[in-house]
Amino acid sequence: MVANPRITQKEIARRLGLTQAAVSLALANHTSIPSKTRQRIQSVARKLGYVPDPFLSGLSAYRKRIRPAHFQGNLAWLSNYPDREGWRYSSTFVGYFNGAVKRAAELGYQIEEHWLHSEGMTSMRMERILKARNMSGLLLAPQPKPNLGIDFCFDHFSAVTFGYTLAKPQLNLVALHQFRSMETALRKLQTLGYKRPGLALADDSDQRADRNWSAAFWSEQRRLPQRDRIPLLLSKPLDQPTFTKWFRKYRPDVVLAIWPQVYDWLEQAGESIPQSTGLSLLSVPDEGRKFSGIWENPQMIGAKAVEFLIDMIHRGECGIPPIPICMLVEGTWMPGKTVRTRA
């Protein structure tokens, strides 16, 4: 039985009356080819059963790695914060952005910032602006609150977001592996001799993580003796009086939290850190040496989001995905100075 011949880019070009170079760029979703032309070429390629040659694809990827990147196009960093600079108040989000910008430059792309709440801006106007600038890829910054939605037409764009705060639509995302990071922190603390860990979070912080923090804590807590299982503090909001009351009632030997100000709250409650009580942050604000806990590797998350997005662009994947894909990046334990080895 004779196999059907492989459909090549040359054959697609012949049928459409175009150059092979134009077909190649269109199949890579390159913005130098007009959007309607790209869609027409991609549609014909699908109908003909075109499949990229894996050997040629591998050779192409190798060549791209060993030569300097030429300019490929622009990507958009799209913020939905009420304040234009609102997302910059989080050092983690700034890390995402910086990592994305660096990796994009290495691959020949530039990232432009766009704000959904600019004066006179509507979702339709933003869509027109992005299309006019030939931006086929969007990085959606984390949302200001959990469970938010965006009224925006993604039909002509590849899009990746960060974390779980965007509830509607559900897009492909890159995030810290919070569940594993909590496991990492608790198991490291156990090896240091801590026996009674307590978790104190603002409820919206747990919601932002899709409840992965609390889920992992409860999962690990089941391994502890009943006498060492301290009730989780999930507070709306988490303030100092609520925290201090919980701490004095249950006396954990180590506190896990997200906010650095918990350090001050413990000191003002009469604790000496780490001599009397340990503190482990689930998102240390920088790679400095003060706080013990989990470093999110935010620049890695930003870089992986760009790689994810560019791969989608090359495959011509636009719109809301029928089955969203989540890429999770491991956190790294930072020894810091707020925990110690206990006898």
Secondary structure, 3 states (H helix, E strand, C coil): CCCCCCCCHHHHHHHHCCCHHHHHHHHCCCCCCCHHHHHHHHHHHHHHCCCCCHHHHHHHHHHHHHCCCCCCEEEEEEECCCCCCHHHHCHHHHHHHHHHHHHHHHCCEEEEEEECCCCCCCHHHHHHHHHHCCCCEEEECCCCCCCEECCCCCCCCEEEEECCCEEECCCEEEEECHHHHHHHHHHHHHHCCCCCEEEEEEHHHHHHCCCHHHHHHHHHHCCCCHHHCCCCEEECCCCHHHHHHHHHHHCCCEEEECCCCHHHHHHHCCCCCCCCCEEEECCCCCCCCCCEEEECCHHHHHHHHHHHHHHHHHHCCCCCCCCCCEEEECCEEECCCCCCCCC
